[in-house]
């Protein structure tokens, strides 16, 4: 599996392009202000994007959805519990003194427990509310094999957790999501967060001060 990480000001949110090395089919995760970088990766690497997947609908993770969908012509997936945030992207922007255009409507809503596919890989959808109501973890790995890499949005960070003081956030719900949905994976499982460096489940299980 090929993973390219992108980031751009003002929020320096991590976005991802993930591709199957055999088929070159790919997905784009959380296109924000880094969308031009994501599209450049797609062009440079010659991958064929089949889906745009959103981990949640906070401003920094969705500002590039329109540009990505316009360039790629593929469906946008979101958890329905975050639709209220997604539809208020322009309002969220004003809270930060930014002009943000409304984004195109999502094409599909995740069904909890379902798996999506691109190339030789599957994406297991795990609902991880707490940072916001519709947060999800995208657990990606080869079809027929147990190993996964986790794309967790702002649920879990290296040595930290997502904030819970925004609309729909709840600390106890977030902690339960991490323990019940993410900590079921082996310690060696790689975690790609919405901000900051990668980590592993083992590192966070052992040393994350919010989870001791």
C-alpha positions as CSV (number, residue, x, y, z in Angstrom):
1,X,0.0,0.0,0.0
2,X,1.3,3.4,-0.9
3,X,0.5,6.3,1.4
4,X,1.3,10.0,0.7
5,X,0.7,12.6,3.4
6,X,-0.1,16.2,2.5
7,X,-0.5,19.3,4.7
8,X,-0.9,23.0,4.2
9,X,-1.6,26.3,6.1
10,X,-3.4,27.6,8.0
11,X,-4.4,24.4,9.9
12,X,-1.7,22.0,8.8
13,X,-4.1,19.2,8.7
14,X,-2.9,15.9,7.4
15,X,-4.6,14.7,4.2
16,X,-3.8,11.4,2.5
17,X,-3.7,9.7,-0.9
18,X,-3.7,6.0,-0.4
19,X,-3.1,3.7,-3.4
20,X,-3.0,0.0,-4.3
21,X,0.5,-0.7,-5.6
22,X,-0.8,-3.3,-8.1
23,X,-3.9,-1.7,-9.7
24,X,-2.9,1.9,-9.0
25,X,-6.5,2.5,-7.8
26,X,-6.6,5.0,-4.9
27,X,-8.6,7.0,-2.4
28,X,-8.3,10.6,-1.2
29,X,-8.8,11.2,2.5
30,X,-9.9,14.5,4.0
31,X,-9.2,17.1,1.2
32,X,-8.7,20.4,2.9
33,X,-6.5,23.4,2.2
34,X,-3.9,20.8,1.0
35,X,-6.1,19.6,-1.9
36,X,-3.8,21.0,-4.5
37,X,-1.0,18.9,-3.0
38,X,-3.3,15.8,-3.1
39,X,-4.2,16.4,-6.7
40,X,-0.5,16.9,-7.6
41,X,0.3,13.5,-6.0
42,X,-2.5,11.9,-8.0
43,X,-1.2,13.3,-11.2
44,X,2.5,12.7,-10.5
45,X,2.0,9.1,-9.4
46,X,-0.5,8.2,-12.1
47,X,-3.1,6.7,-9.7
48,X,-6.8,6.5,-10.4
49,X,-8.9,7.8,-7.5
50,X,-12.2,6.0,-6.9
51,X,-13.5,7.7,-3.7
52,X,-13.1,10.7,-1.5
53,X,-13.5,9.6,2.1
54,X,-14.0,12.0,5.0
55,X,-13.0,11.0,8.6
56,X,-15.3,13.9,9.9
57,X,-16.6,17.3,8.8
58,X,-14.7,19.9,10.7
59,X,-13.6,22.8,8.6
60,X,-10.0,21.9,8.1
61,X,-10.9,18.4,6.8
62,X,-13.4,19.5,4.2
63,X,-12.5,22.8,2.6
64,X,-11.0,21.0,-0.5
65,X,-13.9,18.6,-1.1
66,X,-15.4,20.7,-3.9
67,X,-12.0,21.1,-5.7
68,X,-11.3,17.4,-5.3
69,X,-14.7,16.2,-6.5
70,X,-14.5,18.7,-9.4
71,X,-11.1,17.4,-10.5
72,X,-11.7,13.7,-9.9
73,X,-15.4,13.2,-10.5
74,X,-15.8,10.5,-7.8
75,X,-18.2,10.1,-4.9
76,X,-17.8,11.8,-1.5
77,X,-18.4,9.6,1.6
78,X,-19.3,11.0,5.1
79,X,-20.9,9.7,8.2
80,X,-24.5,11.1,8.4
81,X,-24.1,12.2,12.0
82,X,-21.6,14.9,10.8
83,X,-23.9,16.2,8.0
84,X,-24.9,19.2,10.2
85,X,-21.2,20.2,10.5
86,X,-20.5,19.6,6.8
87,X,-23.5,21.8,5.7
88,X,-22.1,24.6,7.9
89,X,-18.6,24.7,6.5
90,X,-19.0,28.4,5.5
91,X,-20.3,29.2,9.0
92,X,-17.3,27.3,10.5
93,X,-15.0,29.4,8.3
94,X,-16.5,32.6,9.6
95,X,-15.6,31.5,13.2
96,X,-12.0,31.6,12.1
97,X,-12.3,34.7,10.1
98,X,-12.0,32.8,6.8
99,X,-14.1,32.7,3.7
100,X,-15.1,29.2,2.9
101,X,-17.4,28.2,0.0
102,X,-20.2,25.7,0.7
103,X,-19.1,22.2,-0.3
104,X,-20.9,19.8,-2.6
105,X,-23.4,17.4,-1.0
106,X,-22.0,14.0,0.1
107,X,-22.8,11.3,-2.3
108,X,-22.9,8.4,0.1
109,X,-23.2,7.9,3.9
110,X,-21.2,5.2,5.7
111,X,-23.0,2.3,7.1
112,X,-21.4,1.1,10.3
113,X,-19.5,-2.1,9.9
114,X,-19.4,-2.0,6.2
115,X,-16.3,-2.3,4.1
116,X,-15.4,-0.3,0.9
117,X,-12.8,-1.5,-1.6
118,X,-10.2,-0.1,-4.0
119,X,-7.8,-2.3,-5.9
120,X,-6.6,-5.1,-3.6
121,X,-7.5,-3.2,-0.4
122,X,-10.5,-2.8,1.8
123,X,-11.5,0.0,4.0
124,X,-13.3,-1.0,7.2
125,X,-15.5,1.8,8.6
126,X,-15.4,2.1,12.4
127,X,-17.6,4.8,14.0
128,X,-15.5,6.8,16.5
129,X,-17.6,9.7,17.9
130,X,-16.4,12.0,20.6
131,X,-14.4,14.6,18.8
132,X,-17.6,15.1,16.8
133,X,-20.7,12.9,16.4
134,X,-19.8,11.5,13.0
135,X,-16.1,10.8,13.3
136,X,-14.9,7.5,11.8
137,X,-11.7,5.5,11.6
138,X,-10.8,4.2,8.2
139,X,-9.0,0.9,8.8
140,X,-7.3,0.0,5.5
141,X,-5.6,-3.3,4.6
142,X,-5.3,-6.0,2.0
143,X,-8.5,-8.0,1.4
144,X,-8.4,-11.4,3.1
145,X,-5.7,-10.4,5.5
146,X,-6.0,-9.1,9.1
147,X,-3.5,-6.3,9.1
148,X,-4.7,-2.7,8.9
149,X,-3.4,0.8,9.0
150,X,-5.7,3.3,10.7
151,X,-6.6,6.7,9.4
152,X,-8.2,8.2,12.5
153,X,-8.9,11.9,11.7
154,X,-8.7,13.9,14.9
155,X,-9.8,11.1,17.2
156,X,-6.3,10.1,18.3
157,X,-2.8,11.8,18.0
158,X,0.7,10.9,19.0
159,X,0.6,11.5,22.8
160,X,-2.8,13.2,22.7
161,X,-6.5,13.0,21.7
162,X,-8.9,15.1,19.8
163,X,-10.5,18.2,21.4
164,X,-14.0,17.8,22.6
165,X,-15.1,21.4,23.2
166,X,-16.6,21.9,19.7
167,X,-20.3,21.3,18.9
168,X,-21.1,17.6,19.4
169,X,-17.9,16.8,21.2
170,X,-17.8,14.7,24.4
171,X,-14.8,13.5,26.3
172,X,-16.1,10.3,27.7
173,X,-17.5,9.3,24.3
174,X,-14.1,10.0,22.7
175,X,-12.2,7.9,25.2
176,X,-14.7,5.0,24.8
177,X,-14.3,5.2,21.0
178,X,-10.5,5.0,21.3
179,X,-10.6,2.1,23.7
180,X,-13.4,0.1,22.1
181,X,-12.7,0.8,18.4
182,X,-9.0,1.5,18.1
183,X,-7.4,-0.4,20.9
184,X,-8.8,-3.6,19.6
185,X,-6.0,-3.5,17.0
186,X,-2.5,-5.0,17.7
187,X,0.2,-2.8,19.2
188,X,2.1,-2.8,15.9
189,X,-0.8,-1.2,14.0
190,X,0.2,2.1,12.4
191,X,-1.9,5.1,13.1
192,X,-2.2,8.1,10.7
193,X,-3.6,11.1,12.5
194,X,-5.3,14.2,11.2
195,X,-2.5,16.3,12.7
196,X,1.1,15.6,13.7
197,X,3.3,12.5,13.2
198,X,2.2,8.9,12.7
199,X,2.1,6.7,15.8
200,X,1.2,3.1,16.7
201,X,-1.6,1.6,18.8
202,X,1.0,0.2,21.2
203,X,2.7,3.5,21.7
204,X,-0.6,5.2,22.6
205,X,-1.8,2.3,24.7
206,X,1.4,2.4,26.8
207,X,2.2,6.1,26.9
208,X,-0.7,8.4,25.9
209,X,-1.4,10.4,29.2
210,X,-5.1,10.8,28.3
211,X,-5.6,7.0,28.2
212,X,-3.8,5.8,31.3
